Amino acid sequence: EEEKKTAEKLKRTCENWDAPLIITTSVQFFQSIYHYKGSALRKLHNLRDSVIVFDEIHLIPTELLRPCLKAVGYITKYLNSEPLFLSATMPDYSKLFDKFLPDVNYNKLVTDRTNFKYFKKCEYKDMGRTTLETIAENASRCKNALIVVNTKKTAAELYSLVQGEKYHLSANMTPAHRSRVIEVVRNKLENGEHITVVSTSLVEAGVDLDFNTVFRQLSGLDSILQAGGRCNREGKDDKGYVYVFDIDETYRKGSDLAMRINKTKGLLEKYQDITSYDCIKEYYDGIFDFNQSRIAENSIAKYNEQSNSFDRQGLMSPYSIPFRSYAMQFEYISADTISLVIDDPNDQTCHKLVETLRNGDMSVRRALQKYSVSVYMNVFKDLYSQGVLKDHGTGIFILENQSYYNNETGLDTQAAMQDYFI
């Protein structure tokens, strides 16, 4: 009984941010601020007089920059908190601060970059247009290599071409599966073994791996530099090499990735050192300028409607502020996906949780997140029509046919391997 009380207390503390130190995600942070339910909003007062550290701040979705930066501005101004932005590829938000937060003070903490050269552990080389076969062959000659590509489809195709000891990482694998692979890879690298890892961009943030050579498919400059953070990370070699390559791959015209790739192409031609402050600044300035209308339009004012309602003083209110409507529109992560639970028969913990769910016990829902894979709705519909998904009345779908999940590459259906981005 005491344990249950303690567990419930800790759960409430986590949900209410009622502790001296809270570790959470940017998704949870901003979606808590832009919410309309008391259960989410009741934690916000605990932000008062806090130091709030935002790691990988460059990952804020471009179209959400205005509401996210304004939220940080209000917390700074009215709750007396001090936010700190961190990133290895730091955008210059000065123009956006001045435009959307004119009455909020900010400072650039790093102004002297003369010593940055001592942190350069790798050199970037542009390979130009090539083929996956060539990349696989070049990687096999390296002491060890990480190959990062833009899509799950390309990762699966390239993985099939790589010879020798190899490992695969993508969002088609459950978080538990990826963690096991990362641990094996880390041990192999520490022992100096010759391996090749093929991954999507998920390896670029929060994954502490150190490769002698990295191959990065042409993408946004920030992604390329983040991939470079996995090259000679510990400085064990005199110099590591990051090879940027392009393949014959088409992207939706006008898409964010297509725009970032085109911008990066120009920078690779213009700058000898793409890690320089000027290069990174020009990259982000170009993105912000290209998306300036999208950034400016995303405001709660956009959803305001004329109203004939009256306030508490009996005066007619000209506008009603649609908190609920805006909160439902504020999607930090696209909601057009659904999670599928993968029953891993080789993992007894997972198997027991799935059996508990099959019996209708929903208390294991959160624990099953690390044994789940998110898929787009058309992939879900395809799998459902094949009869390989069952929810047993719980509303949580379980992949019943284990032949659809590969022990190396994860979810393995033709529909699931469409050209989707992480």
C-alpha positions as CSV (number, residue, x, y, z in Angstrom):
1,E,0.0,0.0,0.0
2,E,2.9,2.4,0.8
3,E,4.5,1.6,-2.5
4,K,1.3,2.4,-4.3
5,K,1.0,5.8,-2.5
6,T,4.6,6.6,-3.3
7,A,4.2,5.7,-7.0
8,E,1.1,7.8,-7.3
9,K,2.8,10.8,-5.6
10,L,5.8,10.5,-8.0
11,K,3.4,10.2,-11.0
12,R,1.7,13.5,-9.9
13,T,5.0,15.1,-9.4
14,C,6.1,14.2,-12.9
15,E,2.8,15.5,-14.4
16,N,2.8,18.7,-12.4
17,W,6.6,19.5,-12.7
18,D,6.5,19.8,-8.9
19,A,10.2,19.0,-8.3
20,P,13.5,21.0,-8.3
21,L,14.7,19.3,-11.5
22,I,12.5,18.3,-14.4
23,I,13.7,16.6,-17.6
24,T,11.1,16.6,-20.4
25,T,10.9,17.0,-24.1
26,S,10.3,20.0,-26.3
27,V,7.1,18.4,-27.5
28,Q,5.7,18.0,-24.0
29,F,6.9,21.5,-23.0
30,F,5.2,23.4,-25.8
31,Q,2.1,21.3,-26.1
32,S,1.6,21.8,-22.3
33,I,1.7,25.6,-22.8
34,Y,-0.6,25.6,-25.8
35,H,-3.3,23.5,-24.3
36,Y,-6.9,24.1,-23.1
37,K,-7.2,21.4,-20.5
38,G,-6.5,22.1,-16.8
39,S,-4.7,18.7,-16.5
40,A,-2.0,20.0,-18.8
41,L,-2.0,23.7,-17.8
42,R,-1.7,23.1,-14.0
43,K,2.0,22.6,-14.3
44,L,2.9,25.9,-15.8
45,H,3.1,27.9,-12.6
46,N,6.0,25.8,-11.6
47,L,8.0,27.4,-14.4
48,R,8.3,30.6,-12.3
49,D,11.8,31.6,-11.3
50,S,13.3,28.7,-13.3
51,V,16.3,28.1,-15.5
52,I,14.9,26.4,-18.6
53,V,17.5,24.7,-20.8
54,F,16.4,23.9,-24.4
55,D,18.8,21.4,-26.0
56,E,18.8,21.0,-29.8
57,I,16.8,24.2,-30.2
58,H,17.3,24.1,-33.9
59,L,14.7,21.3,-34.1
60,I,11.7,23.6,-33.4
61,P,9.5,23.1,-36.5
62,T,9.9,26.2,-38.7
63,E,6.1,26.9,-38.9
64,L,5.9,26.8,-35.1
65,L,8.7,29.3,-34.5
66,R,6.4,32.2,-33.7
67,P,4.2,30.6,-31.0
68,C,7.2,28.7,-29.5
69,L,9.4,31.8,-29.3
70,K,6.5,33.9,-28.0
71,A,5.8,31.3,-25.3
72,V,9.5,31.4,-24.2
73,G,9.3,35.2,-24.2
74,Y,6.2,35.3,-22.0
75,I,7.8,32.9,-19.5
76,T,10.9,35.1,-19.4
77,K,8.9,38.3,-19.0
78,Y,6.1,37.4,-16.7
79,L,7.4,34.4,-14.7
80,N,10.9,35.7,-14.2
81,S,12.5,32.6,-15.8
82,E,15.8,32.4,-17.7
83,P,15.7,30.2,-20.8
84,L,19.0,29.0,-22.4
85,F,19.2,27.8,-26.0
86,L,21.7,25.2,-26.9
87,S,22.6,23.6,-30.3
88,A,25.7,22.5,-32.2
89,T,24.2,24.3,-35.2
90,M,22.7,27.4,-33.5
91,P,20.3,29.5,-35.6
92,D,20.4,33.2,-35.2
93,Y,17.0,34.1,-33.9
94,S,17.8,37.8,-33.5
95,K,15.4,39.0,-36.2
96,L,12.6,36.8,-35.0
97,F,13.1,38.0,-31.4
98,D,13.1,41.6,-32.5
99,K,9.9,41.1,-34.5
100,F,7.8,38.9,-32.2
101,L,9.3,39.7,-28.8
102,P,10.3,43.4,-29.0
103,D,10.0,43.9,-25.2
104,V,12.0,40.9,-24.1
105,N,15.7,41.1,-23.4
106,Y,18.1,38.5,-24.8
107,N,21.9,38.0,-25.0
108,K,24.2,36.0,-27.2
109,L,26.3,34.1,-24.8
110,V,29.0,33.0,-27.3
111,T,30.6,35.9,-29.0
112,D,34.3,34.8,-29.1
113,R,34.7,31.9,-31.6
114,T,38.5,32.1,-32.0
115,N,38.9,28.8,-30.1
116,F,36.3,26.9,-32.1
117,K,39.0,25.5,-34.4
118,Y,40.3,23.3,-31.6
119,F,37.0,21.4,-31.6
120,K,37.2,20.5,-35.3
121,K,37.7,16.7,-35.3
122,C,36.6,16.0,-38.9
123,E,36.7,17.3,-42.4
124,Y,33.7,17.6,-44.7
125,K,34.1,16.5,-48.4
126,D,31.5,16.8,-51.1
127,M,31.3,13.6,-53.2
128,G,28.6,15.0,-55.5
129,R,26.1,12.7,-57.3
130,T,26.8,8.9,-56.9
131,T,25.0,5.6,-56.3
132,L,24.1,3.6,-53.3
133,E,26.3,0.7,-54.6
134,T,29.3,3.1,-54.6
135,I,28.6,4.3,-51.1
136,A,28.3,0.7,-49.8
137,E,31.6,-0.2,-51.5
138,N,33.4,2.8,-50.1
139,A,32.1,2.2,-46.6
140,S,33.4,-1.4,-46.6
141,R,36.9,-0.1,-47.1
142,C,36.7,2.1,-44.0
143,K,37.9,1.3,-40.5
144,N,34.3,1.6,-39.5
145,A,31.5,3.7,-41.1
146,L,28.2,5.3,-40.4
147,I,25.9,6.0,-43.4
148,V,23.0,8.4,-42.8
149,V,20.2,8.7,-45.4
150,N,17.0,10.7,-45.7
151,T,14.3,8.0,-45.8
152,K,13.5,4.6,-44.3
153,K,13.1,3.2,-47.8
154,T,16.7,4.3,-48.8
155,A,18.1,2.9,-45.5
156,A,16.6,-0.5,-46.2
157,E,17.8,-0.6,-49.8
158,L,21.3,0.5,-48.8
159,Y,21.5,-1.9,-45.9
160,S,20.8,-4.8,-48.3
161,L,23.8,-3.7,-50.4
162,V,26.3,-3.4,-47.6
163,Q,28.7,-6.3,-47.1
164,G,30.4,-7.6,-43.9
165,E,29.2,-7.0,-40.4
166,K,26.4,-4.4,-40.6
167,Y,23.6,-2.9,-38.5
168,H,20.5,-0.9,-39.3
169,L,18.7,1.9,-37.4
170,S,15.4,3.5,-38.4
171,A,12.0,4.4,-37.0
172,N,10.7,1.1,-38.5
173,M,12.3,-0.5,-35.4
174,T,10.8,-0.2,-31.9
175,P,12.7,2.0,-29.4
176,A,13.7,-1.1,-27.4
177,H,15.0,-2.8,-30.6
178,R,17.0,0.3,-31.5
179,S,18.5,0.6,-28.0
180,R,19.7,-3.0,-28.2
181,V,21.4,-2.4,-31.6
182,I,23.0,0.9,-30.4
183,E,24.5,-0.9,-27.4
184,V,25.9,-3.6,-29.6
185,V,27.3,-1.1,-32.0
186,R,28.9,1.0,-29.2
187,N,30.6,-2.1,-27.8
188,K,31.9,-3.1,-31.3
189,L,33.3,0.4,-31.9
190,E,35.0,0.5,-28.5
191,N,36.7,-2.9,-29.4
192,G,37.9,-1.5,-32.7
193,E,35.9,-3.9,-34.8
194,H,35.2,-3.3,-38.5
195,I,31.4,-2.6,-38.9
196,T,29.1,-0.5,-41.0
197,V,25.9,1.1,-39.7
198,V,23.1,2.3,-42.0
199,S,20.7,4.8,-40.3
200,T,18.1,7.5,-40.9
201,S,18.5,10.9,-39.3
202,L,17.4,9.6,-35.9
203,V,21.1,8.8,-35.1
204,E,22.0,12.5,-35.4
205,A,20.7,13.7,-32.0
206,G,21.2,12.1,-28.6
207,V,23.0,9.0,-29.8
208,D,26.6,8.9,-28.5
209,L,28.5,6.9,-31.1
210,D,32.0,7.5,-32.5
211,F,32.8,6.5,-36.1
212,N,36.0,7.0,-38.0
213,T,34.1,7.8,-41.2
214,V,30.6,9.1,-41.8
215,F,28.7,9.2,-45.1
216,R,25.8,11.7,-45.1
217,Q,23.2,11.9,-47.9
218,L,22.7,15.5,-49.0
219,S,20.1,17.1,-46.7
220,G,19.8,20.3,-44.7
221,L,23.1,21.8,-43.4
222,D,22.0,21.2,-39.8
223,S,21.5,17.5,-40.5
224,I,24.9,17.2,-42.2
225,L,26.7,18.9,-39.3
226,Q,24.8,16.8,-36.7
227,A,25.8,13.7,-38.5
228,G,29.4,15.0,-38.4
229,G,29.0,15.0,-34.6
230,R,29.2,11.2,-34.8
231,C,32.6,11.3,-36.7
232,N,35.8,11.1,-34.6
233,R,33.6,12.3,-31.7
234,E,36.2,11.4,-29.0
235,G,39.1,12.7,-31.0
236,K,40.9,9.4,-31.0
237,D,42.0,9.8,-34.6
238,D,44.0,12.7,-36.0
239,K,41.1,13.5,-38.3
240,G,37.8,11.9,-39.3
241,Y,36.0,12.4,-42.6
242,V,32.4,13.2,-43.4
243,Y,31.5,12.5,-47.1
244,V,28.4,14.3,-48.3
245,F,26.8,12.5,-51.3
246,D,23.8,12.9,-53.5
247,I,21.8,10.2,-55.2
248,D,19.0,10.1,-57.8
249,E,16.1,10.7,-55.4
250,T,13.2,13.0,-55.9
251,Y,11.3,15.0,-53.2
252,R,8.0,16.6,-53.2
253,K,8.3,20.0,-55.0
254,G,8.2,22.8,-52.5
255,S,8.7,20.5,-49.5
256,D,10.8,21.7,-46.6
257,L,13.5,19.0,-47.2
258,A,13.7,20.0,-50.9
259,M,14.2,23.6,-50.0
260,R,16.9,22.8,-47.4
261,I,18.7,20.6,-49.8
262,N,18.8,23.3,-52.5
263,K,20.1,25.8,-50.0
264,T,22.8,23.4,-48.8
265,K,23.9,22.7,-52.3
266,G,24.7,26.4,-52.8
267,L,26.6,26.6,-49.5
268,L,28.7,23.5,-50.3
269,E,29.8,25.4,-53.5
270,K,30.4,28.7,-51.7
271,Y,32.1,27.8,-48.5
272,Q,35.3,25.7,-48.1
273,D,34.4,25.2,-44.4
274,I,30.6,24.5,-44.0
275,T,31.0,24.5,-40.2
276,S,31.8,28.2,-40.1
277,Y,29.6,30.6,-38.3
278,D,28.9,32.6,-41.5
279,C,27.8,29.5,-43.3
280,I,25.5,28.3,-40.6
281,K,24.0,31.8,-40.3
282,E,23.4,32.1,-44.0
283,Y,21.7,28.7,-44.0
284,Y,19.2,29.6,-41.3
285,D,18.7,33.1,-42.6
286,G,17.7,31.6,-45.9
287,I,15.3,29.2,-44.3
288,F,13.6,31.9,-42.2
289,D,13.4,34.3,-45.2
290,F,11.9,31.6,-47.4
291,N,9.3,30.7,-44.7
292,Q,8.7,34.2,-43.4
293,S,5.0,34.3,-44.3
294,R,4.4,30.8,-42.8
295,I,6.2,31.8,-39.6
296,A,4.3,35.1,-39.3
297,E,0.8,33.6,-40.0
298,N,0.9,31.0,-37.3
299,S,-0.6,32.9,-34.4
300,I,-3.7,32.5,-32.2
301,A,-5.0,35.8,-33.6
302,K,-5.5,34.0,-36.9
303,Y,-8.2,31.9,-35.3
304,N,-10.0,34.8,-33.6
305,E,-13.7,35.2,-34.5
306,Q,-16.2,38.0,-34.0
307,S,-18.3,37.3,-31.0
308,N,-21.4,38.8,-29.4
309,S,-20.6,37.4,-26.0
310,F,-20.3,39.6,-22.9
311,D,-17.6,39.8,-20.3
312,R,-18.1,39.8,-16.5
313,Q,-18.7,43.6,-16.5
314,G,-21.5,43.2,-18.9
315,L,-19.6,44.8,-21.8
316,M,-19.8,43.2,-25.2
317,S,-16.6,41.4,-26.1
318,P,-15.5,42.0,-29.7
319,Y,-13.6,38.8,-30.0
320,S,-13.6,35.4,-28.4
321,I,-10.1,33.9,-28.1
322,P,-10.3,30.3,-29.4
323,F,-7.9,28.6,-27.0
324,R,-9.3,25.1,-27.7
325,S,-9.3,25.6,-31.5
326,Y,-5.7,26.8,-31.5
327,A,-4.6,24.1,-29.1
328,M,-6.0,21.4,-31.4
329,Q,-4.2,23.1,-34.4
330,F,-0.9,23.3,-32.5
331,E,0.8,20.1,-33.5
332,Y,4.5,19.9,-32.6
333,I,4.5,16.4,-34.2
334,S,2.3,15.4,-37.1
335,A,-0.7,13.5,-35.8
336,D,-1.3,11.6,-39.1
337,T,0.4,8.5,-37.6
338,I,-0.7,5.6,-35.4
339,S,1.4,3.4,-33.2
340,L,1.4,-0.4,-33.6
341,V,2.6,-2.6,-30.7
342,I,5.1,-5.2,-31.8
343,D,4.9,-8.5,-29.8
344,D,8.5,-9.5,-29.6
345,P,8.6,-13.2,-28.6
346,N,12.3,-12.9,-27.8
347,D,11.7,-10.3,-25.2
348,Q,9.8,-11.8,-22.2
349,T,9.1,-8.4,-20.7
350,C,7.4,-7.2,-23.9
351,H,5.5,-10.5,-24.3
352,K,4.1,-10.3,-20.8
353,L,3.0,-6.7,-21.4
354,V,1.3,-7.6,-24.6
355,E,-0.5,-10.5,-23.0
356,T,-1.7,-8.2,-20.2
357,L,-3.1,-5.8,-22.9
358,R,-4.8,-8.7,-24.8
359,N,-6.6,-9.4,-21.5
360,G,-8.0,-5.8,-21.5
361,D,-5.7,-4.3,-18.9
362,M,-4.9,-0.8,-20.2
363,S,-2.4,0.0,-17.4
364,V,0.5,-1.2,-19.5
365,R,-0.2,1.2,-22.3
366,R,2.7,3.6,-21.4
367,A,5.1,0.7,-20.8
368,L,4.4,-0.6,-24.3
369,Q,5.5,2.6,-26.0
370,K,9.1,1.3,-26.3
371,Y,7.8,-1.8,-28.1
372,S,5.8,0.2,-30.7
373,V,6.3,1.5,-34.2
374,S,4.5,4.6,-35.6
375,V,3.2,4.3,-39.2
376,Y,1.3,6.6,-41.5
377,M,-2.4,6.0,-41.8
378,N,-2.2,4.5,-45.3
379,V,0.3,1.9,-44.1
380,F,-2.0,1.2,-41.1
381,K,-5.0,0.7,-43.4
382,D,-3.0,-1.6,-45.7
383,L,-1.8,-3.8,-42.7
384,Y,-5.3,-3.8,-41.2
385,S,-6.9,-4.9,-44.5
386,Q,-4.4,-7.8,-44.5
387,G,-5.7,-9.0,-41.2
388,V,-2.4,-8.8,-39.3
389,L,-3.5,-6.2,-36.8
390,K,-5.8,-6.8,-33.8
391,D,-6.9,-4.5,-31.0
392,H,-8.8,-7.0,-28.8
393,G,-11.3,-4.3,-27.9
394,T,-8.6,-2.0,-26.4
395,G,-8.2,0.4,-29.3
396,I,-4.4,-0.3,-29.3
397,F,-3.4,-2.4,-32.3
398,I,-1.0,-5.3,-32.0
399,L,1.0,-6.7,-34.9
400,E,-0.1,-10.4,-34.7
401,N,1.9,-11.7,-37.6
402,Q,5.6,-11.7,-36.6
403,S,6.8,-12.4,-40.1
404,Y,6.0,-8.7,-40.8
405,Y,8.8,-7.6,-38.3
406,N,12.4,-8.3,-39.3
407,N,15.0,-8.8,-36.5
408,E,17.4,-6.6,-38.3
409,T,15.4,-3.8,-40.0
410,G,12.1,-3.8,-38.1
411,L,8.7,-3.4,-39.6
412,D,9.0,-5.1,-43.0
413,T,6.0,-4.7,-45.3
414,Q,6.0,-3.2,-48.8
415,A,3.5,-0.6,-47.6
416,A,5.6,0.4,-44.6
417,M,8.7,0.9,-46.8
418,Q,7.2,3.7,-48.7
419,D,9.2,6.9,-49.2
420,Y,8.3,8.6,-45.9
421,F,10.6,10.9,-43.8
422,I,11.5,10.4,-40.2
